[in-house]
Amino acid sequence: MLQPLRTIRRLPENLVNRIAAGEVVERPASALKELIENAIDAGASQIAVRLAEGGLGLIEVTDDGCGMRADEIALALERHATSKLPESLVGQDGAIEMVATLGFRGEALPSIASVARVTIESRAGAQGEAWARVVDHGIVVSDGPAALPPGTRVRVEDLFGKVPARRKFLRSARAEWAASLDVVRRLALARPDIGFALEHDGRRALQVQPGDTLAARTAQLVARELHDNAVAVDLVRGPFHLMGVAGLPTYNRGVADHQYLFVNGRPVKDKLLIGAVRGAYADMLARDRHAVLALFLEVPPEEVDVNVHPAKTEVRFRDPALVRGMIVSGLRQALMTGDRRSAQAPDAAAMQAWQAEPIAPLPPPGPAPQSNLFWQSREPARVSEAGQAWRGYEAAVMAPPAARAEPAMEAVGSIGPDHPLGVARGQIAATYIVAEAQDGLVLVDQHAAHERLVLERLRAAGAGEGTAPAQALLLPEVVELDEPSCDRLEEAAAELAAYGLSLERFGPAAMLVRSVPAVLKGGDVQALVRDVADDLAKNGAALLLGEKRDLVLATMACHGSVRAGRVLSVAEMNALLREMEVTPRSGQCNHGRPTWIKLAHGDIEKLFGRK
């Protein structure tokens, strides 16, 4: 049965505010973000935040900004009243596009005041007294003079206290505290010129001083290790400017919560920017690892729309391809300046294992009934030349050495600053190269290192004109696959051929391989083609466009690399070290792991108790 039409009527003001609050104030962290942004727009140089129960009990933001008069406080609590839009632009069509402040909608304060008890105390710098107004869930309960130095203090209490349907969907105090801390950290990172102090349940959780450099503020708020494991980003293209700090690929995290992105000083969580960061690190990180960075993009106001969402965390660019390309190229150029560095020092637990291995006295080689007292003696053991009988016992019970020693040839050269990775001295377990550098001992993972070298050769070949050198197969190989995989490979055949991998369709469910890239000769052709097909299936048809193409190259490089377990000669080891020293991004493999680590002379001396 059809319902009768109802009369259209205007919603009450308090209901309108609550509806707006549902978009602006999702949780305590949302309210905190709006209050801090207001303090920043007020020209504050110091902002103090006090929270209780993660913001569920109390949110208090105090600043030393320009302050407000009594009539301005009342107006600020009305919807769509703001001081952020210049008077000359009010009423013009392009007013929103020219916004240069964090806030501009005029919705935050009335929305928060409609779902909480809000106390606003403020004193303008030129005024002799402060003024306070208290609004309890949309109702003004007090209005009068107050005692306050120049600036503003806003207290938010009992958030969603009279909206139980919203209150019950809030998470625990611990989860809300984590979200609030992230908000303060991001806004403090956006403005190194402003000092921030954060107190939670009476405990000081964060404090930074005004006037910090971007690098110092980033290291203090993101991760202290980032100072030594990052490179500076600085790229200018016309009116666009990208700057910031990017962590080395070997310094990564399992989640993306340490990626801080800003557009015109505004913290954002934009899919375009996040995708560009992922593309820039595509061939340097495993797919379940994430980069650590802080990037600041400055663009003309008319080139970005910040009015996409009430929370203002999403933006829309007029030319998204330009922005994406700028971030990808800016990050890659910066990483090439520190590409041969390895962010990971020897693992602390591994270092302790050198010292923690217990050294127990060996039992005597033969039966010795009267020797118990001798073995319990506290006399220090003496080292002497072993007799022939002992040598026989040693050969019977001790495993043969796992490494192989070769005399160094004269072509190796001297150890000096020209060769930071040193000179090869041997190989361990047919997997790790041991090299002596001027300042310590270098261990190289031969497979990881060669995998990176092969990838860079493939990339360089594809960047040039024409096609990459290919190795024709004496007998073309047939690789059987399912029909969808063959379809995807056939569509990408032209671009794969530019890298030396020549494929043809050979029936509904097979591909014929006529050549492979010259750098991959001798590899497993069947496994190579199957893995490339899997990459195409996983990443979609657009995989070979732009930076996603590198994922296929990384798969091809893995199949053409020196494997762990292959014995190398000294000449081969030194050739690998020399090529690493001149190859971009050779400090990490295609999956974000380090290709080499260095044990400095000081660390070695500590192992032997010399320091």
C-alpha positions in Angstrom: 0.0 0.0 0.0 1.4 3.4 -1.0 2.1 5.8 1.8 0.5 9.2 1.6 2.7 12.1 0.6 4.0 14.1 3.5 4.3 17.9 3.7 7.8 19.3 3.0 9.1 21.3 5.9 12.4 22.8 7.1 14.4 20.8 9.6 15.0 22.4 13.0 18.4 24.1 13.5 19.6 21.6 16.1 18.8 18.6 13.9 20.6 20.3 10.9 23.7 20.7 13.1 23.6 17.1 14.2 23.3 15.9 10.6 26.3 18.1 9.8 28.2 16.8 12.8 27.8 13.2 11.4 30.0 14.2 8.5 32.5 16.4 10.3 32.7 14.8 13.8 33.1 11.0 13.4 35.1 10.5 16.6 37.2 12.5 19.1 40.1 12.6 16.7 37.9 14.4 14.1 36.9 17.1 16.6 40.5 17.5 17.7 41.7 17.9 14.1 39.2 20.8 13.5 40.2 22.6 16.7 43.9 22.4 16.0 43.4 23.6 12.4 41.4 26.6 13.8 44.4 27.3 16.1 46.8 27.1 13.2 44.7 29.4 11.1 44.6 31.9 14.0 48.3 32.4 13.7 49.4 30.5 16.8 53.0 29.9 17.6 52.3 27.5 20.5 49.5 25.0 20.7 48.8 22.9 23.8 46.4 19.9 23.7 45.1 18.1 26.7 43.1 14.8 26.4 41.3 12.5 28.8 40.3 8.9 28.0 41.6 9.3 24.4 39.3 12.3 23.9 36.1 10.6 25.1 36.3 12.4 28.4 37.9 15.7 27.5 39.5 17.5 24.5 41.1 20.9 25.3 43.1 23.0 22.8 44.8 26.2 23.9 46.7 28.5 21.5 48.3 31.9 21.6 46.8 33.1 18.3 44.8 36.3 17.5 41.9 35.4 19.7 38.2 36.5 19.3 35.9 39.2 20.7 32.7 38.3 22.5 30.6 38.9 19.4 33.0 36.9 17.3 32.7 33.9 19.6 28.9 33.9 19.3 29.2 34.2 15.5 31.8 31.4 15.3 29.2 29.0 16.8 26.7 29.7 14.0 26.7 27.5 10.9 28.6 28.7 7.8 30.2 31.6 9.6 34.0 31.8 9.0 36.8 34.3 8.9 38.9 32.1 6.5 37.5 33.4 3.2 38.8 36.9 2.3 36.1 39.6 2.0 37.1 40.4 -1.5 36.3 36.8 -2.6 33.1 36.3 -0.7 30.3 35.9 -3.2 32.5 35.1 -6.1 32.4 31.8 -7.9 36.1 31.1 -7.5 36.2 31.8 -3.7 36.6 28.2 -2.6 39.4 27.6 -5.1 41.5 30.4 -3.6 41.3 29.1 0.0 44.8 29.3 1.7 43.7 28.2 5.2 43.0 24.8 6.6 39.4 25.6 7.5 36.9 27.5 5.4 33.5 25.7 5.6 32.3 27.2 8.9 30.8 23.9 10.1 33.3 22.6 12.7 32.5 24.5 15.8 28.6 24.5 15.5 28.8 20.8 14.6 30.9 19.9 17.6 28.8 22.1 19.9 25.6 20.3 18.8 26.9 16.9 20.0 29.0 17.9 23.1 29.4 20.4 25.9 31.8 23.1 24.4 33.4 25.9 26.3 35.1 28.6 24.3 37.3 31.1 26.1 39.1 33.8 24.1 40.9 37.1 24.3 41.8 39.2 21.3 45.3 40.7 21.6 43.9 44.3 21.6 41.1 43.6 24.1 41.4 44.2 27.8 39.4 41.2 28.9 38.6 37.6 27.8 35.1 36.2 27.2 33.7 32.8 27.6 30.6 31.0 26.2 29.4 27.5 27.1 27.1 25.5 24.7 25.7 22.2 25.9 24.6 20.0 22.9 23.4 23.1 21.0 22.0 25.1 23.9 23.8 28.2 25.3 24.1 27.7 29.1 26.4 30.6 30.0 28.0 33.7 28.5 30.3 36.1 30.4 33.8 37.4 31.2 36.7 35.1 31.8 40.4 35.2 32.8 42.7 34.2 30.0 45.9 35.5 28.4 45.7 36.5 24.7 44.6 33.6 22.6 41.9 30.9 22.7 41.0 27.8 24.7 38.3 25.4 23.6 37.1 22.5 25.9 35.0 19.7 24.5 33.4 17.4 27.1 30.8 14.6 27.1 31.1 14.0 23.3 28.0 12.3 22.0 26.7 12.2 25.6 23.1 12.9 24.4 23.5 11.0 21.2 23.7 7.4 22.4 23.4 5.9 18.9 26.7 7.6 18.0 28.4 7.0 21.4 28.0 3.3 21.3 29.9 3.1 18.0 33.0 4.7 19.3 35.9 2.4 20.0 37.8 1.9 23.2 39.7 4.8 24.9 43.0 3.2 23.8 41.9 3.1 20.1 40.6 6.7 20.2 43.8 7.9 21.8 45.9 6.3 19.0 43.8 8.1 16.4 44.1 11.4 18.3 47.8 11.1 18.6 48.1 10.5 14.9 46.1 13.7 14.2 48.4 15.8 16.4 51.5 14.2 14.9 50.4 14.9 11.4 49.5 18.5 12.1 52.7 19.1 14.0 54.7 17.6 11.1 52.9 20.0 8.7 54.0 23.1 10.6 57.6 22.9 11.9 57.3 26.6 12.7 54.7 26.0 15.5 55.4 24.4 18.8 53.0 21.6 20.0 52.5 20.0 23.4 50.2 17.0 24.0 49.1 15.7 27.4 47.0 12.6 27.9 45.5 11.6 31.2 48.0 13.9 33.0 51.1 12.4 31.1 53.1 14.4 28.6 53.1 12.4 25.4 54.5 14.7 22.8 56.3 18.1 22.8 58.1 19.8 19.9 59.5 23.3 19.9 58.8 26.0 17.2 61.3 26.7 14.5 62.5 23.1 13.9 63.9 22.1 10.6 61.7 19.8 8.5 64.3 17.0 8.8 64.5 17.4 12.6 60.7 17.5 13.1 60.3 14.5 10.9 62.9 12.4 12.8 61.3 13.4 16.1 57.7 12.6 15.2 58.0 9.8 12.6 61.0 7.7 13.7 64.4 8.7 15.0 66.1 6.1 12.8 64.7 8.0 9.8 67.4 10.7 10.2 70.1 8.2 9.2 68.0 6.1 6.8 66.4 8.6 4.5 67.1 11.0 1.6 65.9 14.5 1.0 63.3 15.0 -1.8 63.3 18.4 -3.6 61.7 18.7 -7.1 60.3 21.8 -8.8 58.2 21.8 -12.0 56.9 25.2 -12.8 54.6 26.4 -9.9 54.6 22.8 -8.4 57.1 22.1 -5.6 57.6 18.7 -4.0 59.9 18.4 -0.9 60.2 16.1 2.1 62.0 13.1 3.5 61.9 9.6 2.0 63.1 6.5 3.8 65.5 4.1 2.1 63.7 1.0 0.7 65.5 -1.2 3.2 63.9 0.9 6.0 60.3 -0.1 5.7 57.2 -1.1 7.7 54.5 -3.7 7.5 51.7 -1.1 7.4 51.4 2.2 5.7 50.7 4.3 8.8 54.1 6.0 8.6 53.4 7.7 5.3 52.7 11.4 5.9 51.4 13.3 2.8 50.6 17.0 2.7 49.1 19.3 0.0 49.6 23.0 0.6 50.3 22.3 4.3 47.1 20.2 4.7 47.4 16.6 5.9 45.6 14.3 3.4 45.0 10.6 2.8 44.5 10.7 -0.9 44.4 7.6 -3.1 46.3 9.2 -5.9 49.2 10.2 -3.8 49.3 6.9 -2.0 49.3 5.1 -5.3 52.1 7.3 -6.6 54.3 6.5 -3.6 53.6 2.8 -4.1 54.6 3.1 -7.7 57.8 4.9 -6.9 58.9 2.1 -4.6 57.4 -0.7 -6.7 60.6 -2.5 -7.7 62.3 -1.8 -4.4 59.9 -3.2 -1.8 58.1 -6.5 -1.3 54.4 -6.1 -2.0 53.5 -6.4 1.7 55.9 -3.8 2.9 55.5 0.0 2.9 57.8 3.0 2.7 58.3 5.5 5.5 58.2 9.1 4.4 56.9 12.6 4.8 56.1 14.5 1.5 55.0 18.1 1.1 53.4 19.2 -2.2 52.9 22.8 -2.9 50.6 23.6 -5.8 48.7 26.8 -6.9 45.3 26.9 -5.1 43.4 26.9 -8.3 45.1 23.6 -9.3 43.6 21.6 -6.4 40.0 21.2 -5.0 40.1 20.9 -1.3 36.3 21.0 -1.0 35.8 17.3 -1.9 34.8 16.1 1.6 33.7 17.8 4.8 36.6 16.2 6.7 39.0 17.8 4.1 41.3 14.8 4.0 40.7 14.2 0.3 41.7 16.5 -2.5 41.2 16.5 -6.3 43.8 17.7 -8.7 43.1 19.5 -12.0 46.0 17.5 -13.6 46.4 14.2 -11.7 48.8 12.7 -14.2 51.2 15.6 -13.6 51.1 15.2 -9.8 51.5 11.4 -9.9 54.4 11.6 -12.4 56.1 14.3 -10.3 55.9 12.2 -7.1 57.2 9.1 -8.8 60.1 10.8 -10.5 60.9 13.0 -7.5 61.1 10.0 -5.2 63.2 7.9 -7.6 65.6 10.7 -8.3 66.1 11.2 -4.5 66.5 7.5 -3.8 69.2 7.4 -6.5 71.3 9.7 -4.4 71.4 7.2 -1.6 70.7 4.1 -3.6 73.9 2.2 -2.7 73.3 2.7 1.0 71.9 -0.2 3.1 69.7 1.0 5.9 70.0 -2.2 8.0 73.0 -2.5 10.3 73.9 -6.0 11.6 71.0 -7.2 13.6 71.5 -6.8 17.4 70.4 -10.3 18.2 72.8 -11.6 15.6 75.6 -9.6 17.0 74.9 -10.9 20.5 75.1 -14.5 19.2 78.8 -14.0 18.5 79.3 -13.3 22.2 76.6 -15.5 23.7 77.7 -18.8 22.2 78.9 -20.8 25.2 82.4 -22.2 25.0 82.5 -25.5 26.8 85.7 -27.5 27.4 86.1 -30.4 25.1 86.2 -33.9 26.7 89.6 -35.7 26.6 90.2 -37.8 23.4 90.4 -41.0 25.3 89.2 -42.6 28.6 90.8 -40.8 31.5 89.5 -42.3 34.8 91.7 -40.1 37.0 91.1 -36.9 35.1 87.9 -35.5 36.9 90.0 -33.3 39.2 92.0 -32.0 36.2 88.8 -31.0 34.3 87.4 -29.2 37.3 90.6 -27.2 37.8 90.3 -23.4 37.6 93.6 -23.0 35.9 93.4 -21.1 32.6 93.6 -23.3 29.5 96.9 -23.3 27.7 97.2 -23.3 23.9 99.9 -25.6 22.5 100.6 -27.4 19.3 98.3 -30.3 18.9 99.8 -33.8 18.6 99.2 -36.2 15.8 96.6 -38.1 17.9 94.6 -35.0 18.6 94.6 -34.1 14.9 93.1 -37.5 14.1 90.4 -36.9 16.7 89.7 -33.4 15.4 89.2 -34.7 11.9 86.8 -37.4 13.1 84.5 -35.2 15.1 84.6 -31.7 13.6 82.7 -30.7 10.4 84.8 -29.6 7.5 84.9 -25.8 6.8 81.8 -24.5 5.0 83.8 -21.8 3.2 86.3 -21.9 0.4 89.5 -19.9 0.4 91.3 -18.8 -2.8 94.5 -16.8 -3.2 93.7 -13.3 -4.2 95.0 -12.5 -7.7 96.9 -9.2 -8.4 94.0 -8.0 -10.5 91.9 -7.5 -7.3 93.5 -4.2 -6.5 94.1 -2.3 -3.3 91.5 -1.5 -0.6 90.7 2.2 -0.7 88.0 4.8 -0.8 87.4 4.2 -4.5 86.0 0.8 -3.6 83.5 1.3 -0.7 82.4 -2.4 -0.9 86.0 -3.5 -0.6 87.8 -6.5 -2.1 86.4 -10.1 -2.0 88.2 -12.4 0.3 86.0 -15.5 0.1 82.6 -17.0 0.1 80.4 -18.5 2.9 78.0 -21.3 2.3 78.1 -20.5 -1.5 75.7 -17.7 -0.7 77.5 -14.8 0.9 80.5 -12.9 -0.3 83.0 -11.8 2.3 84.8 -8.6 1.4 87.4 -6.4 3.2 86.7 -2.7 3.0 88.8 0.2 4.2 86.5 0.7 7.2 85.3 -2.8 8.0 84.0 -6.2 6.9 81.3 -6.3 4.2 78.9 -9.3 3.7 77.0 -9.4 0.4 74.0 -11.6 -0.4 75.0 -12.6 -3.9 71.5 -13.5 -5.2 69.9 -10.3 -3.8 72.7 -8.1 -5.2 72.7 -9.7 -8.7 68.9 -9.6 -8.8 69.1 -5.8 -8.5 71.9 -5.5 -11.1 69.9 -7.5 -13.6 66.8 -5.4 -13.1 68.7 -2.2 -13.6 70.1 -3.6 -16.8 66.7 -4.5 -18.1 65.3 -1.1 -17.1 68.2 0.7 -18.8 67.7 -1.3 -21.9 64.0 -0.5 -22.1 64.6 3.2 -21.5 66.8 3.4 -24.6 65.7 3.5 -28.2 64.8 0.3 -30.0 64.7 -3.1 -28.2 66.9 -4.6 -25.6 69.4 -7.3 -26.6 67.8 -10.7 -26.9 69.1 -14.2 -26.8 67.4 -16.3 -29.4 66.6 -19.9 -28.3 68.1 -22.6 -30.5 64.9 -24.5 -30.1 61.8 -22.4 -29.3 60.1 -23.5 -26.1 56.4 -24.1 -25.7 54.9 -23.1 -22.3 51.5 -24.5 -21.6 49.2 -22.1 -19.6 45.5 -21.6 -19.2 43.7 -19.6 -21.9 43.2 -16.4 -19.9 46.9 -16.3 -19.1 47.8 -16.7 -22.7 45.4 -13.9 -23.7 47.1 -11.6 -21.2 50.5 -12.5 -22.5 49.5 -12.0 -26.1 48.2 -8.5 -25.3 51.4 -7.6 -23.7 53.7 -9.3 -26.2 54.7 -6.1 -28.0 55.9 -4.4 -24.9 57.6 -7.6 -23.6 59.4 -7.9 -26.9 61.0 -4.5 -26.3 62.8 -6.1 -23.3 63.9 -9.1 -25.3 61.2 -11.6 -24.3 59.6 -12.7 -27.6 56.3 -14.6 -27.3 53.9 -16.0 -29.8 50.5 -17.6 -29.4 50.8 -21.4 -29.9 47.2 -22.7 -29.8 44.5 -21.8 -27.3 46.5 -22.7 -24.2 50.2 -22.4 -25.0 52.8 -19.7 -25.7 55.9 -20.1 -27.9 59.0 -18.5 -26.6 61.5 -17.5 -29.3 63.9 -15.4 -27.3 64.7 -14.2 -23.8 66.5 -11.0 -22.7 70.2 -11.4 -23.1 70.9 -10.8 -19.4 68.6 -13.7 -18.6 70.1 -16.4 -20.8 70.4 -19.8 -19.2 67.4 -19.2 -16.9 64.3 -21.3 -16.5 62.1 -20.2 -19.5 59.1 -22.1 -18.3 59.1 -20.6 -14.8 59.9 -17.1 -16.2 56.8 -17.0 -18.5 54.5 -18.5 -15.9 55.6 -15.9 -13.3 55.1 -13.0 -15.8 51.6 -14.3 -16.6 50.9 -14.4 -12.8 52.0 -10.8 -12.4 49.7 -9.7 -15.3 46.8 -11.6 -13.7 47.4 -10.1 -10.3 47.9 -6.5 -11.3 45.5 -6.1 -14.1 45.7 -5.0 -17.7 47.3 -1.7 -16.8 50.4 -3.4 -15.3 52.6 -2.5 -18.2 51.8 1.2 -18.1 54.2 3.5 -16.4 55.9 2.3 -13.2 53.8 -0.9 -12.9 55.9 -2.3 -15.8 58.8 -2.6 -13.4 56.9 -5.5 -11.6 57.3 -7.6 -14.7 60.9 -6.6 -15.0 61.5 -7.6 -11.4 60.1 -11.0 -12.0 62.3 -11.4 -15.1 65.3 -10.3 -13.1 64.7 -12.8 -10.3 65.0 -15.6 -12.8 68.2 -14.3 -14.4 70.1 -13.8 -11.1 73.0 -15.7 -9.6 71.4 -18.1 -7.2 72.3 -18.8 -3.6 74.4 -22.0 -3.6 76.5 -21.2 -6.7 80.2 -21.2 -6.1 81.9 -18.0 -7.5 85.5 -17.4 -8.2 87.3 -14.4 -6.6 87.3 -12.6 -10.0 83.5 -13.1 -10.3 83.0 -11.9 -6.7 85.0 -8.7 -7.3 83.2 -8.1 -10.6 79.9 -8.2 -8.7 81.2 -5.8 -6.1 82.5 -3.3 -8.7 79.2 -3.4 -10.6 77.2 -2.8 -7.4 79.3 0.4 -6.7 78.1 2.0 -9.9 74.5 0.6 -10.2 71.6 2.7 -9.0 69.6 1.3 -6.0 72.1 -1.5 -5.4 71.7 -1.2 -1.7 68.5 -3.2 -1.7 67.1 -6.0 -3.7 63.8 -5.9 -5.6 61.9 -6.9 -2.5 63.3 -4.2 -0.1 65.8 -6.4 1.7 69.4 -5.2 2.0 72.0 -6.6 -0.4 74.9 -6.0 1.9 75.7 -5.1 5.5 78.9 -3.8 7.0 80.6 -4.7 10.2 82.7 -1.8 11.1 86.2 -2.2 12.7 84.8 -0.9 16.0 82.1 -3.6 16.0 84.7 -6.3 15.3 86.9 -5.0 18.2 83.9 -5.1 20.5 83.3 -8.7 19.6 86.8 -9.5 20.8 86.6 -7.3 23.9 89.1 -4.7 22.6 86.7 -1.9 23.2 
